[in-house]
Each structure stands twice: as C-alpha cells, then as structure tokens.
C-alpha cells in the first residue's frame, strides 16, 4: 500500500498500515511537502518517500493507495490510481463537486477496482452497535436523528473560500452527513441551514461568506427528521455525538467526556477530562476501517462504505450551503 498525502489523516493511516494492519505492507508515502514526508518516514516501517503521486500510482509493487491529499486533488489522483489498477481508500470529502464524484465513480467502475470512503464513524464500536440496534427493530422506527460535529482547530486558509471548500459542512461535517444518512436508512430529501461567523471575525471582510458555526434541519425521504450542528474553533474540545429518537426508545452515541478518571470534591463538584482530538476519539476506528479495506481487497468483496456514500454526503453539504446563501429550504433530487 501507498499513502498519498502526509498531513494529519495521512500520517495516521501510514503509521497504522506500517505497524497495525495484518496483511498490509506500507511501501511509500507521497506528498510534495518534503518536510511532511520526512516526518512520516521517521516513523518505523516506512522505507520510501515520494513527491509525485503519478510515480506512486505507476509502481508495480503498489496494489492500493490511501488518498489523504487536499480535497481539490482527489479527482485527479483517484482517476490516475484507477487507471493504473490500484484499489482506492479515499478520505472525505470525496471531491469538490458532484461532477468530480461522478468522474471518480466512472474511473473506478471502468478499471474494476475497489473504492472505500474513509467514514470512520461506521467502524467505531458504539456507532456500529447503534446501527445493529436499529436493524433489529427493537426500538422501532427512527423519528429524530441529531448529530453534533465540532472541532477545536482553526480553519486552514483555503477553507475560507466556501465556494471551493464548501465550508465547515463539508470539511468538518462530512462524517455527520454520512452518519445521519446511515442511521436514518434513507437519503436526504430537504435541508434548511443557518450559519454564522462567530470565532473568525478577522477574515469576515475578505471572506464574507465564511462561517464557523452552523445548524441544519433535515427531512429524510423515509419521513425521519434530522438535525446537524457543526462548529470550528470549539474551545472545550472535540465533540462527535449523536442521538437517535425512536418510536420505542432513544440511542445516545458518543460523549464529550474522556473515559477514565472523574474527580469529585465538595468545593468544585464533579470534574473530568474532555476529548481533545478526533485522533484520540477514533484511534481504533482508523485501524478497523483500514483492516476492513485490506480484507475486502484480499477476499474480493466490495466495500460497504462506497463512493456513492461519499457523493451523497457532499450532495447534502452543498444543498445546505445553498440554503445558507438563499435563506430558503433546499430540496435534493434522487431516490433513496
């Protein structure tokens, strides 16, 4: 396997493939940023660095690639990898527009290779257990599904241009869109969104459309209602939680509280640590999703987290951004 993109997610994937994924060998890490590659090469188990993804895609000893490059490069890298017959693990968001998503899907189908999206929540034990509970019918139909996705980091410069990045709703909340659709068991029919720039006022004049906080109401095609709230520069930590209100009960998935020590005193009450990073919260889910991808390749089984899932997530995010711009609810076409 080779990892293309040596940033935050790419470095995690490289480390896991090199040290924790049975049946996989990391043979290359690629990024035009030489220092980023060198940082990954300092980790055990990675023998080769490269600056050009075309070189990596053309190597005979590479069977599959992990694409963790900036979103604007996903289409060209994925299509190049497919052209060379490489299986593809693609980080979110899938691409910058639906046409690019379609190009990736066509390239993958033409080449007969596998494509798995990096929606890590689907491989977290709590989220998987929730899906199993819903499938069992024990709780009845989902009625209202709420997803929170908030992170402490400041946006990168390129994210301020919402017309290209699709803002927080794509870069931060792609996982929320996928989780909502997955747990609802239905595509999104309609969205209405409100957003504001509360934490990054220093860029408001140059980027008047940028928002760091957003709330969305959703109607799914099966009648369920959804709600999504997202934020960047969240001061208290990393927050990824969901609630599924069903006919016969409710599911609470995830917590802002770090499992472990709770300190209780008469003066200060109860105190516990909060989750600081997605790296911390989904450490094992990263391993599980890559183990699953490798097993799909070895067994010839199509992944259950597909490019269609990636496209649907982006489609919903783009519709919500249109709602922000127009101040109106936006209908989304297509059947469930």
N, C-alpha and C positions, 0 to 999 in steps of 0.2 A: 504494500500500500504506500501511497504518497499523500502528503498533506500540502495543499496549495493555499497559502495564507498563514503567516506565522504570528498573527495577532493573538488576542485573548482566547477565543474559542479554538483557533488552530493549534496553539501551543498545548492546550488541554488534550485535544484529540491526538496530537503527536506523542505526548507523554503516555497516554493510555495505550495507544497501539504498540508503542515500544516496550511497555512493561506489564500491561494488564490484560491484553486481549489474546486469548488462546487461539492458535492457528493463524495469527496475523504477524507479518513482519514489516516494520517501517523501513523503507529503503531510501526515502528522500523527503525533504521539506523545502518548499519553494516559496520565495517572496522576493520582490525587488528591493525590499528593505534589508540590506546586508546585516545590520545590527540585530534585527528581529530574528533572522535565520540563525545567527551565531548564538543568540540566547537559547534557542531551541536545541541547537547542536551541542550545547553544553550539558544537556540532559543525557542520561545514559540511553544507549540503544539506537541512536540516530547517526548513521555514518556519513550521509551525503547532504549537502545543501545545494540549492539551485536558485537562479534569479528569474528564469523564463519558464512559464508553465508549459509552453509548447515542447520544450525539451523533455519535461517530465512526462507529458502525455504520450510522447513518442517512444518512451523506453519499453523494451520488451519485458523487463522484469517487474513492471508495474501492472497489476491486474485491476486495481481500483484506486480511485482518488477521493480524497475528502476536500471539498471546496469550501474554504472559510475565508475567502477573499472579500473585499468590499462588494456590496450588492450590485453595483453598476458593472462589475466584471463577470457576474455569474453566467450570463447567457453565453458569452464568447468562450469562457473556459469550459463550461459544461458541454457545449456543442463540439469543441475541439476534443475533449476527453471521449465523448461518444463516438466521434469519427474514428478514433484510434481503438475503439472496442473496450474502453475502460468502464467498469461499473462506477457509479457516482453516489457519494453521500454528500448532500448539499445542505449547507446551513441556511437558516432563514434570514431575511425574506427571500423568497425564491428568485425574484428578479425585480426590475424597476417598473414593469408594466405587464399587462396580460398578454400582449403580443410576444414579449420575450419569454414568458412562461410557455406559451404555445410553441415557440421555436425549440425550447429545451425538450418539451414532451415529444415533438416530432423527431428530433435528433436521436433521442433515446429509443423510440419505437423503431426507427429505421435501422439503428445499429444493433438492436436486440440486446441491450444492456439493461442492468437494473438501476433504478433511481430511488433512493430513500431520502426523505426530508429529515432534517435534524430537529424534530419536535420532541424535545427531551422529556416534557411532562408525561408523555404517553408511556414512558419507561420508568417513571417514579412509582414505587410500590403503592403509595396512598392513592394516586390518581388511577392506577390500574385497578385497584380494589374497588374504587368508586364506579368505574365502568362495569366491572363484574356485577356489582350490586344492582345497577340499573338494568343490565341484561337479564338478571334473574327474575325481574318483575316484582320482587318483594316489596318495593316501595311505590309501585305504581308509576304512572307517567311523570316525567319531569315537567314542572309547571313554570318555575322561575329559576334561571341559572345565572349566578353572579360571578364575575371573575375580576380579581384585582391584580394588576401588574405594575409595580412601582419600583424604581431603582435609584440608588444614591448617586450615580455618576453624572457628571456634567456632559452634555452632548458634544460630540465631535463637530468641528467646524462645518463639515459637509452636510450635517443633519439639519442645519438651519434653513436650507432651501427645501421647503416642504414639497414643492413641485417635482423635485427629483428624489428626495429621500422618503417621501410620504410620511415623514414626521414620526412622532412617538408611536402612533398607531401601527406603523409597520416595523420600525426598528426595535421597539421595546415590546409591543403588544401582539406581535405575530403569534407567540405562544398562547396568548389569551384567546385570540380568534380561533385558533385550531382547537383548543380545549373546549371552548363553548360549543363549537360545531360537533365535535366528537362526543361530548357528553349529552348534547341535545339529540343526537342521532338524526340531524336534519341540517340542510343548507339554510343559509340566511336569506330571508325574504326582504326585510326592510330595516333600515338603520336611521337613527336620528342622533346627532352628536353636538355637544357644546364643548368649547375648549378655551384656554386662556394661557397667556404667558405671565406667570407669577414669579418665577425664580430667575429668569434670564432677561431682565429688562434692559440690560446693556446692549442687547442685539436687536431690540424692538424696532429701532429706526431703520436699520439696514434690512432686517428681515421681518416685516410687519405681519406676515402670515404664520410665523413660527409660534408654536405653543409647547409648553412643557407639562401641561395638565389637561386631561380630557375625560369626559364622561359620555357614554353611549348607551342608548336604549335600543333593543333589538327585538324583532319579531322573526321567529323561525318558521319555515314552511309547514312544520307539523303543528303549529299553533303555540309552541312554548315561547316564553318571554325571556329575554336575556338582558343583562346589564354588564357593562365593562367600564372600569375606571383605571386610567393609567397616569403615570407621572414620572418625571425625571428629577434629579437633584433632591430626592426624597431624604430628608435629614436623619430619619430614625433607622434606616437600614434597607435591606432588600425584602420586598413583600410580594409573595406569589401565593394567593389563596383563592379558593372557590367555594361557593355554597350552591347546592342543588336542592331546591324545594320541590318535593314530590307529593303525589296525592296521599301517600300514607306515611310520610316521614321526611327527614331532611338529612343531607350529607354535608359535612364540613370537611374540606380538604386543605391541608397545609396549615401553617402557623407562622406568624412573625417571630415567635419566641424560639430561641435556640434550645433544643432539648438538652437537659442536663441540670445544672445547679440553679436552685431558687433560694435566695436569701430573704428571710423574714425577720424583721425587727419591729418592736413596738413603736419606734420613732419614725421609721421610714416605710413601714408596711412590707409588702412583698416586692422583690426585685429580681429580675432575671435578664440574661443577655438576649439581644435580638439578632436575627440573622443578618449578617453584614454583606453577603455576596451570593450571587447565583452559583459561583464556583463551589461555595460551601454547601448550599442547599441541595444542589442537583449533582453532587460529586459522583454518586453511584449511578444515577440515571445516565450520565455521559458514558460510563462504562457499559451499561446494559444496552444502550441503543447501538453502540459500535459492535458489541458481541452479537447482537441480533443481525446487523448488516453483514458481518462476516459469515454467519451461519447461513443467511439467505444465499450468499454467493456460493458457498460450499455445497449447499443442498439443491441449488437451482430453484428455490422458492421465491416468488415475487414478494417484496416487502409490503407490509400492510400500511405503512406510512408513505404515501406516494406523492408524485408531482402534482396530481390533482388536488391533494390536500394543501400543498403549498400554494397553488394557484387560487384556491378558494379563500385561503387566509388573506392573500394580497387583495383579492377582489373586494372582500368585506372592508378592509382597511381603506382602500381607495374610495369606496362608497361613503364611508364615514367622513373622510376628508372633504368630499363633495358636499356633504351635509353641513359641515362646519362653514364652508365657503358660502353656501346659499342660504343657510338658516332654515332649511326645509328637510323633511324626511326624504330618504332616497330609496327607491325600490331597486332590488337586484334581480336580474333575469336568471332564467335557468331552473331546472327541476332538481329536486333533492336526489 
